[in-house]
Amino acid sequence: MNILVQPLNTEEQLLVEEWLKEQQIYFERSETHFTEAQLTSIERGIEQANNGLLKPYTEVRKKAREIVCGN
């Protein structure tokens, strides 16, 4: 079984790691790495959000349905 723990800061991370060690629970750290294209896309999305260019979910769903179903 895998459990994802995302501490908010270094102090929380150290506390979680220490507790896991005390309980003799195996764990491994895993860093999330993004490709340059993914980072660019994320940054573009954040910029669009900051500029108020978000679209409602219903509009996105309608457009996706048009693309998939050809309507």
mmCIF file of the N, C-alpha and C atoms, coordinates in Angstrom:
data_MODEL
# 
_entry.id   MODEL 
# 
loop_
_atom_site.group_PDB 
_atom_site.id 
_atom_site.type_symbol 
_atom_site.label_atom_id 
_atom_site.label_alt_id 
_atom_site.label_comp_id 
_atom_site.label_asym_id 
_atom_site.label_entity_id 
_atom_site.label_seq_id 
_atom_site.pdbx_PDB_ins_code 
_atom_site.Cartn_x 
_atom_site.Cartn_y 
_atom_site.Cartn_z 
_atom_site.occupancy 
_atom_site.B_iso_or_equiv 
_atom_site.pdbx_formal_charge 
_atom_site.auth_seq_id 
_atom_site.auth_comp_id 
_atom_site.auth_asym_id 
_atom_site.auth_atom_id 
_atom_site.pdbx_PDB_model_num 
ATOM 1   N N  . MET A 1 1  ? 0.851   -1.166 0.000   1.00 0.00 ? 1  MET A N  1 
ATOM 2   C CA . MET A 1 1  ? 0.000   0.000  0.000   1.00 0.00 ? 1  MET A CA 1 
ATOM 3   C C  . MET A 1 1  ? 0.901   1.234  0.000   1.00 0.00 ? 1  MET A C  1 
ATOM 4   N N  . ASN A 1 2  ? 0.503   2.242  -0.772  1.00 0.00 ? 2  ASN A N  1 
ATOM 5   C CA . ASN A 1 2  ? 1.228   3.503  -0.821  1.00 0.00 ? 2  ASN A CA 1 
ATOM 6   C C  . ASN A 1 2  ? 0.391   4.593  -0.189  1.00 0.00 ? 2  ASN A C  1 
ATOM 7   N N  . ILE A 1 3  ? 1.048   5.431  0.588   1.00 0.00 ? 3  ILE A N  1 
ATOM 8   C CA . ILE A 1 3  ? 0.398   6.589  1.184   1.00 0.00 ? 3  ILE A CA 1 
ATOM 9   C C  . ILE A 1 3  ? 1.249   7.799  0.847   1.00 0.00 ? 3  ILE A C  1 
ATOM 10  N N  . LEU A 1 4  ? 0.608   8.820  0.333   1.00 0.00 ? 4  LEU A N  1 
ATOM 11  C CA . LEU A 1 4  ? 1.309   10.048 -0.013  1.00 0.00 ? 4  LEU A CA 1 
ATOM 12  C C  . LEU A 1 4  ? 1.167   11.035 1.138   1.00 0.00 ? 4  LEU A C  1 
ATOM 13  N N  . VAL A 1 5  ? 2.292   11.535 1.622   1.00 0.00 ? 5  VAL A N  1 
ATOM 14  C CA . VAL A 1 5  ? 2.310   12.529 2.691   1.00 0.00 ? 5  VAL A CA 1 
ATOM 15  C C  . VAL A 1 5  ? 3.021   13.754 2.148   1.00 0.00 ? 5  VAL A C  1 
ATOM 16  N N  . GLN A 1 6  ? 2.371   14.901 2.265   1.00 0.00 ? 6  GLN A N  1 
ATOM 17  C CA . GLN A 1 6  ? 2.962   16.130 1.761   1.00 0.00 ? 6  GLN A CA 1 
ATOM 18  C C  . GLN A 1 6  ? 3.051   17.170 2.873   1.00 0.00 ? 6  GLN A C  1 
ATOM 19  N N  . PRO A 1 7  ? 4.133   17.133 3.641   1.00 0.00 ? 7  PRO A N  1 
ATOM 20  C CA . PRO A 1 7  ? 4.305   18.119 4.708   1.00 0.00 ? 7  PRO A CA 1 
ATOM 21  C C  . PRO A 1 7  ? 4.356   19.534 4.130   1.00 0.00 ? 7  PRO A C  1 
ATOM 22  N N  . LEU A 1 8  ? 3.894   20.486 4.917   1.00 0.00 ? 8  LEU A N  1 
ATOM 23  C CA . LEU A 1 8  ? 3.859   21.870 4.457   1.00 0.00 ? 8  LEU A CA 1 
ATOM 24  C C  . LEU A 1 8  ? 5.201   22.575 4.576   1.00 0.00 ? 8  LEU A C  1 
ATOM 25  N N  . ASN A 1 9  ? 6.079   22.028 5.413   1.00 0.00 ? 9  ASN A N  1 
ATOM 26  C CA . ASN A 1 9  ? 7.376   22.668 5.599   1.00 0.00 ? 9  ASN A CA 1 
ATOM 27  C C  . ASN A 1 9  ? 8.392   21.626 6.069   1.00 0.00 ? 9  ASN A C  1 
ATOM 28  N N  . THR A 1 10 ? 9.636   22.059 6.193   1.00 0.00 ? 10 THR A N  1 
ATOM 29  C CA . THR A 1 10 ? 10.717  21.151 6.574   1.00 0.00 ? 10 THR A CA 1 
ATOM 30  C C  . THR A 1 10 ? 10.504  20.580 7.970   1.00 0.00 ? 10 THR A C  1 
ATOM 31  N N  . GLU A 1 11 ? 10.000  21.394 8.877   1.00 0.00 ? 11 GLU A N  1 
ATOM 32  C CA . GLU A 1 11 ? 9.765   20.925 10.242  1.00 0.00 ? 11 GLU A CA 1 
ATOM 33  C C  . GLU A 1 11 ? 8.762   19.770 10.258  1.00 0.00 ? 11 GLU A C  1 
ATOM 34  N N  . GLU A 1 12 ? 7.673   19.937 9.536   1.00 0.00 ? 12 GLU A N  1 
ATOM 35  C CA . GLU A 1 12 ? 6.681   18.860 9.458   1.00 0.00 ? 12 GLU A CA 1 
ATOM 36  C C  . GLU A 1 12 ? 7.280   17.613 8.816   1.00 0.00 ? 12 GLU A C  1 
ATOM 37  N N  . GLN A 1 13 ? 8.080   17.802 7.787   1.00 0.00 ? 13 GLN A N  1 
ATOM 38  C CA . GLN A 1 13 ? 8.704   16.667 7.107   1.00 0.00 ? 13 GLN A CA 1 
ATOM 39  C C  . GLN A 1 13 ? 9.587   15.889 8.065   1.00 0.00 ? 13 GLN A C  1 
ATOM 40  N N  . LEU A 1 14 ? 10.387  16.588 8.838   1.00 0.00 ? 14 LEU A N  1 
ATOM 41  C CA . LEU A 1 14 ? 11.271  15.926 9.789   1.00 0.00 ? 14 LEU A CA 1 
ATOM 42  C C  . LEU A 1 14 ? 10.485  15.188 10.865  1.00 0.00 ? 14 LEU A C  1 
ATOM 43  N N  . LEU A 1 15 ? 9.383   15.780 11.339  1.00 0.00 ? 15 LEU A N  1 
ATOM 44  C CA . LEU A 1 15 ? 8.553   15.128 12.346  1.00 0.00 ? 15 LEU A CA 1 
ATOM 45  C C  . LEU A 1 15 ? 7.931   13.838 11.802  1.00 0.00 ? 15 LEU A C  1 
ATOM 46  N N  . VAL A 1 16 ? 7.432   13.903 10.580  1.00 0.00 ? 16 VAL A N  1 
ATOM 47  C CA . VAL A 1 16 ? 6.823   12.720 9.958   1.00 0.00 ? 16 VAL A CA 1 
ATOM 48  C C  . VAL A 1 16 ? 7.871   11.630 9.771   1.00 0.00 ? 16 VAL A C  1 
ATOM 49  N N  . GLU A 1 17 ? 9.025   11.992 9.264   1.00 0.00 ? 17 GLU A N  1 
ATOM 50  C CA . GLU A 1 17 ? 10.086  11.011 9.051   1.00 0.00 ? 17 GLU A CA 1 
ATOM 51  C C  . GLU A 1 17 ? 10.519  10.369 10.362  1.00 0.00 ? 17 GLU A C  1 
ATOM 52  N N  . GLU A 1 18 ? 10.667  11.167 11.405  1.00 0.00 ? 18 GLU A N  1 
ATOM 53  C CA . GLU A 1 18 ? 11.082  10.633 12.710  1.00 0.00 ? 18 GLU A CA 1 
ATOM 54  C C  . GLU A 1 18 ? 10.037  9.661  13.252  1.00 0.00 ? 18 GLU A C  1 
ATOM 55  N N  . TRP A 1 19 ? 8.758   10.039 13.139  1.00 0.00 ? 19 TRP A N  1 
ATOM 56  C CA . TRP A 1 19 ? 7.691   9.159  13.614  1.00 0.00 ? 19 TRP A CA 1 
ATOM 57  C C  . TRP A 1 19 ? 7.673   7.843  12.837  1.00 0.00 ? 19 TRP A C  1 
ATOM 58  N N  . LEU A 1 20 ? 7.836   7.908  11.526  1.00 0.00 ? 20 LEU A N  1 
ATOM 59  C CA . LEU A 1 20 ? 7.859   6.689  10.721  1.00 0.00 ? 20 LEU A CA 1 
ATOM 60  C C  . LEU A 1 20 ? 9.016   5.780  11.127  1.00 0.00 ? 20 LEU A C  1 
ATOM 61  N N  . LYS A 1 21 ? 10.160  6.381  11.382  1.00 0.00 ? 21 LYS A N  1 
ATOM 62  C CA . LYS A 1 21 ? 11.315  5.592  11.824  1.00 0.00 ? 21 LYS A CA 1 
ATOM 63  C C  . LYS A 1 21 ? 11.033  4.927  13.169  1.00 0.00 ? 21 LYS A C  1 
ATOM 64  N N  . GLU A 1 22 ? 10.444  5.679  14.088  1.00 0.00 ? 22 GLU A N  1 
ATOM 65  C CA . GLU A 1 22 ? 10.120  5.125  15.410  1.00 0.00 ? 22 GLU A CA 1 
ATOM 66  C C  . GLU A 1 22 ? 9.142   3.953  15.292  1.00 0.00 ? 22 GLU A C  1 
ATOM 67  N N  . GLN A 1 23 ? 8.228   4.041  14.356  1.00 0.00 ? 23 GLN A N  1 
ATOM 68  C CA . GLN A 1 23 ? 7.233   2.988  14.157  1.00 0.00 ? 23 GLN A CA 1 
ATOM 69  C C  . GLN A 1 23 ? 7.769   1.864  13.268  1.00 0.00 ? 23 GLN A C  1 
ATOM 70  N N  . GLN A 1 24 ? 9.011   2.010  12.839  1.00 0.00 ? 24 GLN A N  1 
ATOM 71  C CA . GLN A 1 24 ? 9.665   1.043  11.953  1.00 0.00 ? 24 GLN A CA 1 
ATOM 72  C C  . GLN A 1 24 ? 8.853   0.839  10.666  1.00 0.00 ? 24 GLN A C  1 
ATOM 73  N N  . ILE A 1 25 ? 8.425   1.956  10.125  1.00 0.00 ? 25 ILE A N  1 
ATOM 74  C CA . ILE A 1 25 ? 7.680   1.950  8.862   1.00 0.00 ? 25 ILE A CA 1 
ATOM 75  C C  . ILE A 1 25 ? 8.626   2.414  7.772   1.00 0.00 ? 25 ILE A C  1 
ATOM 76  N N  . TYR A 1 26 ? 8.777   1.571  6.738   1.00 0.00 ? 26 TYR A N  1 
ATOM 77  C CA . TYR A 1 26 ? 9.645   1.906  5.618   1.00 0.00 ? 26 TYR A CA 1 
ATOM 78  C C  . TYR A 1 26 ? 9.028   3.056  4.826   1.00 0.00 ? 26 TYR A C  1 
ATOM 79  N N  . PHE A 1 27 ? 9.854   3.992  4.421   1.00 0.00 ? 27 PHE A N  1 
ATOM 80  C CA . PHE A 1 27 ? 9.375   5.087  3.577   1.00 0.00 ? 27 PHE A CA 1 
ATOM 81  C C  . PHE A 1 27 ? 10.497  5.523  2.652   1.00 0.00 ? 27 PHE A C  1 
ATOM 82  N N  . GLU A 1 28 ? 10.099  6.215  1.621   1.00 0.00 ? 28 GLU A N  1 
ATOM 83  C CA . GLU A 1 28 ? 11.090  6.799  0.721   1.00 0.00 ? 28 GLU A CA 1 
ATOM 84  C C  . GLU A 1 28 ? 10.609  8.177  0.312   1.00 0.00 ? 28 GLU A C  1 
ATOM 85  N N  . ARG A 1 29 ? 11.550  9.052  0.159   1.00 0.00 ? 29 ARG A N  1 
ATOM 86  C CA . ARG A 1 29 ? 11.236  10.393 -0.337  1.00 0.00 ? 29 ARG A CA 1 
ATOM 87  C C  . ARG A 1 29 ? 11.135  10.337 -1.850  1.00 0.00 ? 29 ARG A C  1 
ATOM 88  N N  . SER A 1 30 ? 10.209  11.084 -2.353  1.00 0.00 ? 30 SER A N  1 
ATOM 89  C CA . SER A 1 30 ? 10.062  11.147 -3.804  1.00 0.00 ? 30 SER A CA 1 
ATOM 90  C C  . SER A 1 30 ? 9.815   12.594 -4.196  1.00 0.00 ? 30 SER A C  1 
ATOM 91  N N  . GLU A 1 31 ? 10.641  13.093 -5.049  1.00 0.00 ? 31 GLU A N  1 
ATOM 92  C CA . GLU A 1 31 ? 10.490  14.464 -5.526  1.00 0.00 ? 31 GLU A CA 1 
ATOM 93  C C  . GLU A 1 31 ? 9.708   14.443 -6.835  1.00 0.00 ? 31 GLU A C  1 
ATOM 94  N N  . THR A 1 32 ? 8.900   15.448 -7.022  1.00 0.00 ? 32 THR A N  1 
ATOM 95  C CA . THR A 1 32 ? 8.166   15.572 -8.275  1.00 0.00 ? 32 THR A CA 1 
ATOM 96  C C  . THR A 1 32 ? 8.997   16.427 -9.225  1.00 0.00 ? 32 THR A C  1 
ATOM 97  N N  . HIS A 1 33 ? 9.264   15.882 -10.376 1.00 0.00 ? 33 HIS A N  1 
ATOM 98  C CA . HIS A 1 33 ? 10.035  16.604 -11.383 1.00 0.00 ? 33 HIS A CA 1 
ATOM 99  C C  . HIS A 1 33 ? 9.167   16.802 -12.612 1.00 0.00 ? 33 HIS A C  1 
ATOM 100 N N  . PHE A 1 34 ? 9.222   17.991 -13.153 1.00 0.00 ? 34 PHE A N  1 
ATOM 101 C CA . PHE A 1 34 ? 8.452   18.309 -14.337 1.00 0.00 ? 34 PHE A CA 1 
ATOM 102 C C  . PHE A 1 34 ? 9.387   18.567 -15.510 1.00 0.00 ? 34 PHE A C  1 
ATOM 103 N N  . THR A 1 35 ? 8.892   18.255 -16.703 1.00 0.00 ? 35 THR A N  1 
ATOM 104 C CA . THR A 1 35 ? 9.655   18.573 -17.899 1.00 0.00 ? 35 THR A CA 1 
ATOM 105 C C  . THR A 1 35 ? 9.567   20.074 -18.146 1.00 0.00 ? 35 THR A C  1 
ATOM 106 N N  . GLU A 1 36 ? 10.419  20.583 -19.004 1.00 0.00 ? 36 GLU A N  1 
ATOM 107 C CA . GLU A 1 36 ? 10.396  21.998 -19.353 1.00 0.00 ? 36 GLU A CA 1 
ATOM 108 C C  . GLU A 1 36 ? 9.046   22.369 -19.961 1.00 0.00 ? 36 GLU A C  1 
ATOM 109 N N  . ALA A 1 37 ? 8.497   21.493 -20.802 1.00 0.00 ? 37 ALA A N  1 
ATOM 110 C CA . ALA A 1 37 ? 7.191   21.757 -21.430 1.00 0.00 ? 37 ALA A CA 1 
ATOM 111 C C  . ALA A 1 37 ? 6.085   21.829 -20.377 1.00 0.00 ? 37 ALA A C  1 
ATOM 112 N N  . GLN A 1 38 ? 6.135   20.931 -19.384 1.00 0.00 ? 38 GLN A N  1 
ATOM 113 C CA . GLN A 1 38 ? 5.134   20.954 -18.328 1.00 0.00 ? 38 GLN A CA 1 
ATOM 114 C C  . GLN A 1 38 ? 5.230   22.234 -17.501 1.00 0.00 ? 38 GLN A C  1 
ATOM 115 N N  . LEU A 1 39 ? 6.460   22.625 -17.160 1.00 0.00 ? 39 LEU A N  1 
ATOM 116 C CA . LEU A 1 39 ? 6.645   23.855 -16.391 1.00 0.00 ? 39 LEU A CA 1 
ATOM 117 C C  . LEU A 1 39 ? 6.143   25.073 -17.156 1.00 0.00 ? 39 LEU A C  1 
ATOM 118 N N  . THR A 1 40 ? 6.422   25.108 -18.454 1.00 0.00 ? 40 THR A N  1 
ATOM 119 C CA . THR A 1 40 ? 5.952   26.209 -19.293 1.00 0.00 ? 40 THR A CA 1 
ATOM 120 C C  . THR A 1 40 ? 4.432   26.256 -19.315 1.00 0.00 ? 40 THR A C  1 
ATOM 121 N N  . SER A 1 41 ? 3.806   25.094 -19.444 1.00 0.00 ? 41 SER A N  1 
ATOM 122 C CA . SER A 1 41 ? 2.347   25.020 -19.463 1.00 0.00 ? 41 SER A CA 1 
ATOM 123 C C  . SER A 1 41 ? 1.756   25.465 -18.126 1.00 0.00 ? 41 SER A C  1 
ATOM 124 N N  . ILE A 1 42 ? 2.360   25.033 -17.033 1.00 0.00 ? 42 ILE A N  1 
ATOM 125 C CA . ILE A 1 42 ? 1.888   25.424 -15.702 1.00 0.00 ? 42 ILE A CA 1 
ATOM 126 C C  . ILE A 1 42 ? 2.013   26.933 -15.522 1.00 0.00 ? 42 ILE A C  1 
ATOM 127 N N  . GLU A 1 43 ? 3.153   27.480 -15.899 1.00 0.00 ? 43 GLU A N  1 
ATOM 128 C CA . GLU A 1 43 ? 3.369   28.921 -15.769 1.00 0.00 ? 43 GLU A CA 1 
ATOM 129 C C  . GLU A 1 43 ? 2.372   29.706 -16.613 1.00 0.00 ? 43 GLU A C  1 
ATOM 130 N N  . ARG A 1 44 ? 2.097   29.222 -17.824 1.00 0.00 ? 44 ARG A N  1 
ATOM 131 C CA . ARG A 1 44 ? 1.133   29.880 -18.703 1.00 0.00 ? 44 ARG A CA 1 
ATOM 132 C C  . ARG A 1 44 ? -0.266  29.849 -18.064 1.00 0.00 ? 44 ARG A C  1 
ATOM 133 N N  . GLY A 1 45 ? -0.631  28.711 -17.482 1.00 0.00 ? 45 GLY A N  1 
ATOM 134 C CA . GLY A 1 45 ? -1.924  28.589 -16.817 1.00 0.00 ? 45 GLY A CA 1 
ATOM 135 C C  . GLY A 1 45 ? -2.056  29.522 -15.632 1.00 0.00 ? 45 GLY A C  1 
ATOM 136 N N  . ILE A 1 46 ? -1.005  29.629 -14.846 1.00 0.00 ? 46 ILE A N  1 
ATOM 137 C CA . ILE A 1 46 ? -1.024  30.539 -13.690 1.00 0.00 ? 46 ILE A CA 1 
ATOM 138 C C  . ILE A 1 46 ? -1.150  31.981 -14.163 1.00 0.00 ? 46 ILE A C  1 
ATOM 139 N N  . GLU A 1 47 ? -0.427  32.324 -15.210 1.00 0.00 ? 47 GLU A N  1 
ATOM 140 C CA . GLU A 1 47 ? -0.503  33.680 -15.766 1.00 0.00 ? 47 GLU A CA 1 
ATOM 141 C C  . GLU A 1 47 ? -1.920  33.979 -16.270 1.00 0.00 ? 47 GLU A C  1 
ATOM 142 N N  . GLN A 1 48 ? -2.518  33.014 -16.961 1.00 0.00 ? 48 GLN A N  1 
ATOM 143 C CA . GLN A 1 48 ? -3.886  33.206 -17.444 1.00 0.00 ? 48 GLN A CA 1 
ATOM 144 C C  . GLN A 1 48 ? -4.854  33.386 -16.273 1.00 0.00 ? 48 GLN A C  1 
ATOM 145 N N  . ALA A 1 49 ? -4.688  32.585 -15.232 1.00 0.00 ? 49 ALA A N  1 
ATOM 146 C CA . ALA A 1 49 ? -5.549  32.700 -14.052 1.00 0.00 ? 49 ALA A CA 1 
ATOM 147 C C  . ALA A 1 49 ? -5.385  34.065 -13.392 1.00 0.00 ? 49 ALA A C  1 
ATOM 148 N N  . ASN A 1 50 ? -4.152  34.515 -13.269 1.00 0.00 ? 50 ASN A N  1 
ATOM 149 C CA . ASN A 1 50 ? -3.888  35.823 -12.666 1.00 0.00 ? 50 ASN A CA 1 
ATOM 150 C C  . ASN A 1 50 ? -4.487  36.962 -13.481 1.00 0.00 ? 50 ASN A C  1 
ATOM 151 N N  . ASN A 1 51 ? -4.631  36.746 -14.789 1.00 0.00 ? 51 ASN A N  1 
ATOM 152 C CA . ASN A 1 51 ? -5.202  37.765 -15.676 1.00 0.00 ? 51 ASN A CA 1 
ATOM 153 C C  . ASN A 1 51 ? -6.711  37.597 -15.862 1.00 0.00 ? 51 ASN A C  1 
ATOM 154 N N  . GLY A 1 52 ? -7.319  36.709 -15.084 1.00 0.00 ? 52 GLY A N  1 
ATOM 155 C CA . GLY A 1 52 ? -8.767  36.523 -15.142 1.00 0.00 ? 52 GLY A CA 1 
ATOM 156 C C  . GLY A 1 52 ? -9.253  35.805 -16.389 1.00 0.00 ? 52 GLY A C  1 
ATOM 157 N N  . LEU A 1 53 ? -8.416  34.991 -16.988 1.00 0.00 ? 53 LEU A N  1 
ATOM 158 C CA . LEU A 1 53 ? -8.774  34.316 -18.235 1.00 0.00 ? 53 LEU A CA 1 
ATOM 159 C C  . LEU A 1 53 ? -9.234  32.881 -18.020 1.00 0.00 ? 53 LEU A C  1 
ATOM 160 N N  . LEU A 1 54 ? -9.781  32.585 -16.849 1.00 0.00 ? 54 LEU A N  1 
ATOM 161 C CA . LEU A 1 54 ? -10.273 31.241 -16.574 1.00 0.00 ? 54 LEU A CA 1 
ATOM 162 C C  . LEU A 1 54 ? -11.622 31.032 -17.241 1.00 0.00 ? 54 LEU A C  1 
ATOM 163 N N  . LYS A 1 55 ? -11.918 29.780 -17.611 1.00 0.00 ? 55 LYS A N  1 
ATOM 164 C CA . LYS A 1 55 ? -13.206 29.437 -18.202 1.00 0.00 ? 55 LYS A CA 1 
ATOM 165 C C  . LYS A 1 55 ? -13.932 28.492 -17.261 1.00 0.00 ? 55 LYS A C  1 
ATOM 166 N N  . PRO A 1 56 ? -15.253 28.630 -17.167 1.00 0.00 ? 56 PRO A N  1 
ATOM 167 C CA . PRO A 1 56 ? -16.014 27.729 -16.310 1.00 0.00 ? 56 PRO A CA 1 
ATOM 168 C C  . PRO A 1 56 ? -15.904 26.287 -16.796 1.00 0.00 ? 56 PRO A C  1 
ATOM 169 N N  . TYR A 1 57 ? -16.010 25.361 -15.853 1.00 0.00 ? 57 TYR A N  1 
ATOM 170 C CA . TYR A 1 57 ? -15.928 23.937 -16.168 1.00 0.00 ? 57 TYR A CA 1 
ATOM 171 C C  . TYR A 1 57 ? -16.961 23.544 -17.216 1.00 0.00 ? 57 TYR A C  1 
ATOM 172 N N  . THR A 1 58 ? -18.154 24.109 -17.102 1.00 0.00 ? 58 THR A N  1 
ATOM 173 C CA . THR A 1 58 ? -19.219 23.741 -18.045 1.00 0.00 ? 58 THR A CA 1 
ATOM 174 C C  . THR A 1 58 ? -18.849 24.118 -19.472 1.00 0.00 ? 58 THR A C  1 
ATOM 175 N N  . GLU A 1 59 ? -18.162 25.229 -19.639 1.00 0.00 ? 59 GLU A N  1 
ATOM 176 C CA . GLU A 1 59 ? -17.726 25.647 -20.976 1.00 0.00 ? 59 GLU A CA 1 
ATOM 177 C C  . GLU A 1 59 ? -16.632 24.724 -21.514 1.00 0.00 ? 59 GLU A C  1 
ATOM 178 N N  . VAL A 1 60 ? -15.717 24.349 -20.651 1.00 0.00 ? 60 VAL A N  1 
ATOM 179 C CA . VAL A 1 60 ? -14.642 23.431 -21.057 1.00 0.00 ? 60 VAL A CA 1 
ATOM 180 C C  . VAL A 1 60 ? -15.224 22.073 -21.420 1.00 0.00 ? 60 VAL A C  1 
ATOM 181 N N  . ARG A 1 61 ? -16.163 21.581 -20.616 1.00 0.00 ? 61 ARG A N  1 
ATOM 182 C CA . ARG A 1 61 ? -16.798 20.291 -20.875 1.00 0.00 ? 61 ARG A CA 1 
ATOM 183 C C  . ARG A 1 61 ? -17.550 20.317 -22.205 1.00 0.00 ? 61 ARG A C  1 
ATOM 184 N N  . LYS A 1 62 ? -18.262 21.412 -22.478 1.00 0.00 ? 62 LYS A N  1 
ATOM 185 C CA . LYS A 1 62 ? -19.004 21.542 -23.740 1.00 0.00 ? 62 LYS A CA 1 
ATOM 186 C C  . LYS A 1 62 ? -18.050 21.499 -24.930 1.00 0.00 ? 62 LYS A C  1 
ATOM 187 N N  . LYS A 1 63 ? -16.940 22.222 -24.828 1.00 0.00 ? 63 LYS A N  1 
ATOM 188 C CA . LYS A 1 63 ? -15.965 22.261 -25.920 1.00 0.00 ? 63 LYS A CA 1 
ATOM 189 C C  . LYS A 1 63 ? -15.323 20.883 -26.112 1.00 0.00 ? 63 LYS A C  1 
ATOM 190 N N  . ALA A 1 64 ? -15.007 20.202 -25.020 1.00 0.00 ? 64 ALA A N  1 
ATOM 191 C CA . ALA A 1 64 ? -14.420 18.855 -25.119 1.00 0.00 ? 64 ALA A CA 1 
ATOM 192 C C  . ALA A 1 64 ? -15.392 17.894 -25.774 1.00 0.00 ? 64 ALA A C  1 
ATOM 193 N N  . ARG A 1 65 ? -16.660 18.007 -25.425 1.00 0.00 ? 65 ARG A N  1 
ATOM 194 C CA . ARG A 1 65 ? -17.681 17.132 -26.018 1.00 0.00 ? 65 ARG A CA 1 
ATOM 195 C C  . ARG A 1 65 ? -17.796 17.392 -27.528 1.00 0.00 ? 65 ARG A C  1 
ATOM 196 N N  . GLU A 1 66 ? -17.700 18.660 -27.913 1.00 0.00 ? 66 GLU A N  1 
ATOM 197 C CA . GLU A 1 66 ? -17.754 19.002 -29.346 1.00 0.00 ? 66 GLU A CA 1 
ATOM 198 C C  . GLU A 1 66 ? -16.577 18.391 -30.095 1.00 0.00 ? 66 GLU A C  1 
ATOM 199 N N  . ILE A 1 67 ? -15.417 18.420 -29.488 1.00 0.00 ? 67 ILE A N  1 
ATOM 200 C CA . ILE A 1 67 ? -14.221 17.871 -30.130 1.00 0.00 ? 67 ILE A CA 1 
ATOM 201 C C  . ILE A 1 67 ? -14.326 16.355 -30.233 1.00 0.00 ? 67 ILE A C  1 
ATOM 202 N N  . VAL A 1 68 ? -14.729 15.700 -29.140 1.00 0.00 ? 68 VAL A N  1 
ATOM 203 C CA . VAL A 1 68 ? -14.782 14.236 -29.104 1.00 0.00 ? 68 VAL A CA 1 
ATOM 204 C C  . VAL A 1 68 ? -15.925 13.697 -29.963 1.00 0.00 ? 68 VAL A C  1 
ATOM 205 N N  . CYS A 1 69 ? -17.090 14.326 -29.854 1.00 0.00 ? 69 CYS A N  1 
ATOM 206 C CA . CYS A 1 69 ? -18.287 13.808 -30.528 1.00 0.00 ? 69 CYS A CA 1 
ATOM 207 C C  . CYS A 1 69 ? -18.501 14.431 -31.903 1.00 0.00 ? 69 CYS A C  1 
ATOM 208 N N  . GLY A 1 70 ? -17.760 15.470 -32.210 1.00 0.00 ? 70 GLY A N  1 
ATOM 209 C CA . GLY A 1 70 ? -17.903 16.103 -33.501 1.00 0.00 ? 70 GLY A CA 1 
ATOM 210 C C  . GLY A 1 70 ? -19.176 16.918 -33.639 1.00 0.00 ? 70 GLY A C  1 
ATOM 211 N N  . ASN A 1 71 ? -19.754 17.367 -32.549 1.00 0.00 ? 71 ASN A N  1 
ATOM 212 C CA . ASN A 1 71 ? -20.994 18.158 -32.594 1.00 0.00 ? 71 ASN A CA 1 
ATOM 213 C C  . ASN A 1 71 ? -20.702 19.620 -32.776 1.00 0.00 ? 71 ASN A C  1 
# 
